[in-house]
């Protein structure tokens, strides 16, 4: 996935948010403007081109002082519509820092 295309779609509102992403967003007390900001200033840190549900990637971005992770892919059966699959605040032990996965046990 291309970060420029992802940013273009996000900034023009051409995205949808999965039910799972909505639930996670609310649990972490994030609003959609924060999710958009993380996409617009973030970088792809993991790419999942062979995901069985379709190509997707993990974006690490910031809003204010908070790091946010957003997994995006393509909306099913819709051309050029981004889908926010999940969103969360990266935390230990799963993440050592916003760009580095923690140790697997």
Secondary structure by P-SEA (a helix, b strand, c coil): ccaaaaaaaaaaccccccaaaaaaaaaacccaaaaaaaaaccccccccccccccbbbbbbbbcccbbbbbbbbcccccccccccccccccccccccccccccccc
